[in-house]
Amino acid sequence: MADSSIMGNVTQVENYGKNLQEVQQRVRDIFKKLQSQTKTIGNVWRDDQFKQFEDDFNTNIVRAINEVTLKMENEARYIKGIVELQRQIQAKKIR
């Protein structure tokens, strides 16, 4: 069983997890907006350079952002679970 002293400030850890979740969601929203804008500028920038730019943006940047935000989301979920477990442990020790 885990020692309740492992997490001295559960609320601080919980807030960190919430911030991590919020940041990853904001980043996803920002890049969805950028992807939409990229498609839109394709209507005014119509040459092979744009196609190359768009492919590079979607392949190298957006894919990397999606991978990072997925990892952030997973970490936030993990933190949430650890915080819940820590609170249960502390509640049992108080009783």
N, C-alpha and C positions, 0 to 999 in steps of 0.2 A: 504494500500500500504506500502511496506517496506521502511524503512528509508535508504537512501544511505550511512549513516555513519555506518551501520551494518558491512560492509566489508571495512575496511580501505585500504587494499591492495589486490585488486582483482587478480592481477597477481600472488602474492604469494600463494593465495588460489588455483588458477588455476594450478600452478606448483606443488603444493602438490597433487592435484587430478591426474595429469599426472604421478607423481612419484608413486603414489599408484597403478595406472593402470599398469605401467611398472613392478613394483615389483611383482604384482600378476601374470603377464604373465611369468616373469622369473622363479618364483617358480613353476608354472605349467610345464614349459619346463623342469626344473631340475627334477621334479618328473616323468615326462613322460620318461625321459632318465633313471632314476633309475628303473622304472617299466620294461623297456626293458632289462636293465642289469640284473635285478632279474630273468627274464625269461631265459636269456642266461646262468646264473650260474646254473640254473636248469639242464643244460646239463652236468655239471661236478660235481654237488653236488646232488646225486640221492638217497636220503633216506627220511624216514618219517620226520626227523627233518627239512629238507629243505621245504617239503610240509607245515609243520606247520609254519615255518618262512615266507614262501611266503603268506600263508593265512593271517597271522597276519599283515604282511606288507601292503597287499592290503586292508584288512578290517579295521584295526585300524589307520594306518598312512596315506595311500593314501586317504581314505575316508575323514579323518579329514582335510587334506590339501585341498582337493577339496571343502569342505564346507567353509573353511577359504578364499580361493582364490575367490570363488563365492561372498562371502560377501564383499571382497575387491573390486571386480569388480563393484558390485552394489553401493558401497560407492563412487567409482570414477565416476560412471555415475551420481549419485546424485550431487556430487560436480560440475561436468561439467554443469549440468542444473542450479544449483544455481548461478554459475559464469555467465552463459549466461543471466539469469534473472537480476542479479545485474548490468551487463553492459547495458542492455536495460533500466533499471531504471535510471542509471546515465546518459545515452545518452538523455533521455527525460527531465531530470532536467537541462541539459546544454542548451538545445534549448530554 
